[in-house]
Amino acid sequence: MPPTESVTPSPQKDVVLTAACCSAIATLVPIALYQTGMLSGLPEPPAPIFDSERITSYKAAHPLGVPDALLGLASFGTTLTLILLAKRSPGARKLLGAKLSLDAAAGAFNAGRQVVSFGKLCSWCTGTAIAAGVMAYAGRNVIEESWRDATLAVRSAYKERD
């Protein structure tokens, strides 16, 4: 098997990016089990700021009737696939930059929505949001590259139009 190039400027950041993505997936598994009725409760740190069961049972946590943890598992599974493909495919690398941006934005939005709607946080969801933030930080060069390429493509399209 031929060697692959690093997705990020260093192999260590590749490991952090991959580990953070796997961590995001791991934090979503208990929520998915709870939301689908396979777990009767969610373990919670003993801090009054957390109320995972209430937050993950809320209507907004089931868009179109689908548990959001299942959607999150599919989403981070896609991110993990892009991380692995980005080592060999420039197209996957560009998509990875956009996907990392979306993952971080979704994590921040969900954490903010929990605080605004409940005045509390889901501890498991917070773990997912932190993992998404770590992924964005570890993949910041890929994100910058992706947005730079997108900006150049848009500018080029506008120049052709004029």
N, C-alpha and C positions, 0 to 999 in steps of 0.2 A: 504494500500500500504506500503511495507516495506521501511525503510529508505535507502537512497543511500549514498555511500561514495563519498567524494569530489574527483574531477578529479585532482585538484592541491593540494598542501599542506594545503591550507586554503579555506574555503567556499567563502571568499571575493575575492580570485583570480578566483574562478569559475565564480563569478558574472562579474568580469572584462573581463574574457575570452569570456563569452557569450555576454556581452554588446558590446565588440569590434567587434565580429563577426556580430552582428546585425547592428552595425554602418557601417561595410564594405558593407553589403547588401544594407543599406539605401543610401549610396553614389553611388551605381551602378544603382539604379532605375532611376534617372533623365537621366543618360547617355543612358541607354537602351531605354527610351522613346524618346530621341533625335535621337539615331541611327536608330530606327525603324520608324521615321517620325511622331511620336505622339506628339512631342514637336517641335516647330519651332526654338527654341534657348535654350541655356543653360545659366542660370544666372551665373554671374562671379564676384568675388571680384574685386574691382577697383585697381588692381595692374598690372603693365606691364609684370610681369613674367608669367601671366596666359593667355592661349589661348585654352580653352577647346573645343570649337566648331571645330577649325582647327585640333586639335590633334585627337579628336574622329571621325572625318570624313576621316582621312587619311587611305590609303589602308591597312596599317599594323594593324589598329584597326578593321579590318574585315577579320580575317583569314578564308580561305576557303569560303569567302562571308558571314560569320556569324558575327554579331556585337559582339565584345569582351565583352561588358557589359553583354550580355545574357550568355556567357560562364562563366563570373565571378559570376553572380547570381547563376548559377548551381554549380559552384565550392564552393562558400561560403555557399550555402545551404547544400552541402555535409559536409563541415566543421562543421556547426551547428548541423547536425544530429550526427556526430561523437562525438561532445562535449556532447550531451545528452546521447548517447549510452555508452560513456566511463565510466559513473558512475556505470554501471552494467556489462560491458563486457571487459575483459582484451584484447581481440583481437581488439576491437574498440579503446581502449586506446592506443595500439601500433600504429594503423593506424593514430590516431589523432596526435601523435607526428610527424610522417612523413608528414602528411598533413599540420600541422602548419609550418613546415620547408619549404615546397613547397610554401605555401601562402606568407610567408615573402620573400622568394627568388623571386617569381614572382612580388611582389609589388616593390621590390628594382630594379629589372631588368626593369620593365616598366617605373619607374620614371627616371632611368638613360637613357633609350632609348629616352624618351621625351626631356630631356636636350640635348643629343647629336644630335638628329634629328632636333629639332625645336628651341633649345635655350630657351624653355619655358616649362611650366608645365600645365597639365589639373588640375584645382583645385579639381574637383570631384575625379579624379584618385589619386591625392595626399592624399585626405582623406581616400581612400581605402588602399593605401600603409601604411599610418600611423596606421590605424586600424589593418592591418596585422602585423605590427611591435609590436603593443601593445599585440595582441594575442600571438605572439611568446614569448614576455617577460613574460606574465602571465602564459603561458604554458611551460616555459623553463624546468621545472622538467619533464614534460611528454615527451618533445623532447629529453632530455638527456637520459631518461629511454628507449625510443624507439630506439635511435641510439646505446645505450649500448647493448640492446637485439639483434639488427641486427648484430652488430660487433661480439658478442658471437656466433651467429648462423653461421656466415661466417667462423669464426675460427674453430668451431666444424666441419663444412663440410669439410674444408681443412684437418683437423686432420684425419677424417674418410677416406679421399681419399688417404692419405699417407700410 
